[in-house]
């Protein structure tokens, strides 16, 4: 079945540094979704990408969907302590319910 | 407030107990899900219901028994659990299927933290 691999598993950054997490699929995805889970919280939907090569921005967050619709990235510019948490991707398609294992973002002040 | 309410938020039970987790969504969605979250498997799909019918069961042990009496309510009945079942159980809902594939945004509840002694 469809699997999405997410890297890195953990990322330590200094506050103010940039952060990127990557999501890769072995199959073509109909869409990709990104979620954020704060420590002690629950996953919250951030965005959905549908089109090949699509780029969307939310303030300091930039989301990209690859041309082949098999990979995606989330980039955060100038991280802040409020960005702490785990970022999950979820690929859409025949098995559109499988999440990546997430990237834990740890920010050191 | 996500529109998806889970109770109880915390539950401690012995291996011989029977308990239930409850989920209610107020979003008018027609698909509901149970996910298990643990350190080993961050977001593991357990059950999916669409229009009150189970459409997916990811080989979950029979000691977990789901029930979906209507499109707004979802239960997870627990019996003779093992300590390794201790985890955060997350309920989610979505607008349902699109073109036969699950493409809807998921709205999660705050979860039920289960500890099995």
Contacts between the chains, C-beta under 8 A, distances in Angstrom:
chain1	res1	chain2	res2	distance
A	30	B	101	5.9
A	30	B	103	6.2
A	31	B	103	5.7
A	33	B	105	6.6
A	33	B	106	7.8
A	35	B	106	7.6
A	41	B	110	7.4
A	42	B	2	7.3
A	42	B	90	6.1
A	42	B	108	4.4
A	42	B	109	6.5
A	42	B	110	5.1
A	42	B	111	5.4
A	43	B	43	7.1
A	43	B	90	7.4
A	43	B	106	7.4
A	43	B	108	5.0
A	44	B	2	7.7
A	44	B	108	7.2
A	45	B	105	4.8
A	45	B	106	6.6
A	45	B	107	7.2
A	48	B	105	6.5
A	86	B	42	7.3
A	88	B	42	7.2
A	88	B	43	6.3
A	90	B	106	7.6
A	92	B	101	6.3
A	92	B	102	6.9
A	92	B	103	4.4
A	93	B	101	5.7
A	94	B	101	5.9
A	95	B	102	7.8
A	96	B	101	5.2
A	96	B	102	3.6
A	96	B	103	5.6
A	97	B	33	7.1
A	97	B	45	5.1
A	97	B	48	6.6
A	97	B	56	7.2
A	97	B	102	5.1
A	98	B	45	6.8
A	99	B	42	6.9
A	99	B	43	4.0
A	101	B	41	7.9
A	101	B	42	5.2
A	102	B	42	5.0
A	102	B	43	7.4
